[in-house]
Amino acid sequence: MAPEVPSWRRARFAVGLLCGCLLPFLLGEFCVRLRPPEDLQPFLGDEIERAGIYQLDPVLRVAYRSAADFQPAEAPKLADIEPLNPPEPTWLFFGNSFARGLSASVRPRLPSHRVIFFRESKDELHLRVAQFRLALEHGLKPERAFFTLIPSEVATYAKFPLDRAHVNRLGALCKRHRDPGGPFGTLLDRSWLARMVWIRSRLNYADPTFAPSRITERIPLPTVDDFRKLFTALGQLSRQYQVPVTVVVLPERRQILGTSNYALQSTLLELAKTAGVDAFDPRAAFLAYSDKRAMYIPDWHYSPVGDGILLDALLAHLKQNTPSIAEGGPSR
């Protein structure tokens, strides 16, 4: 019969086990608080000193405090746009690198137009709408504004819905983590280390079962609601300032190469139509081109061929309603 282990030894073992678990956790917590990782910082809100140029907005969640504060990464400051409204028509482009490519291809094709591309680092559609509103309030009167959307940008809202966007007391952009409730939710409120692990997992998504790569085939209902709100805000700005808006819903390469469907485009086009916003889906032009891979460069951005196809299709779309915009028509 094995001798009975003294109670003091059992207690010492328990204390040792507890310390062995707690010490690495406390060390990790100390390191994270000493130097918070960049991807954690937006989820810390007012717990750290991060300053920015934003303020809360009841519709877009985020707005700019003033035109003077707005310093885009790839555009002139609003105060530096001179003249503000020249005789030639102005086109504004909002979006990521695909919008940059589209705006660059417009310039030589329509030399009679002034083309301005706006982009802020890591911006999303609600921020682009806020930029557009700020430009209009500043007095800029473009002939038309264009907003490009790619599927991965829509997927961002499926992971982090619009109501997760936040601004801290110092004006920095923040996001709220998903609160699981219960004791673990309390732990996330108190531990930066636990929060870092949480936000780096899919469990922090609005729907942990959601696969971002399938956004072209299934759009979560909360994401549909978010884009309904954003397109409605765009439509209201368009009507208020009498500036036509076109949303260009770009296909993903999997869609063009035939490995995904177009549920995403169909949904977004219907939402835009309901909001009174012009929307353009260039899929037909891309699908009609025989050499699909020639439309892309190795990193899957559009090649000059792809940009040309997109621009031709867009100008043809605009010409149906406003012939003077695409004067001369496509000329590839």
Buried (B, 14 or more C-beta within 10 A) or exposed (E): EEEEEEEEEEEEEEEEEEEEEEEEEEEBBEEBBEEBEEEBBBBBBEBBEBEBBBBEBEBBBBBBBEBEBBEBEBBEEBEEBEEEEEEEBBBBBBBBBBBBBBBBBBEEBBEEBBBBBBBBEEBBBBBBBBBBBBBBBBEBEBBBBBBBBBBEBBBBBBBBBBEBBBBBEEBBBBBBBBEBEEEEEEBBEEBBBBBBBBBEEEEBBBBEEBEBEBBBBBBBEBBBBBBBBBBBBBBBBBEEBEBBBBBBBBBBBBBBEEEBEBBBBEBBBBBBEEBBBBBBBBBEBBEEBEEBEEBBEEEEBBBEBBBBBBBBBBBBBBBEEEEEBBEEEBEE
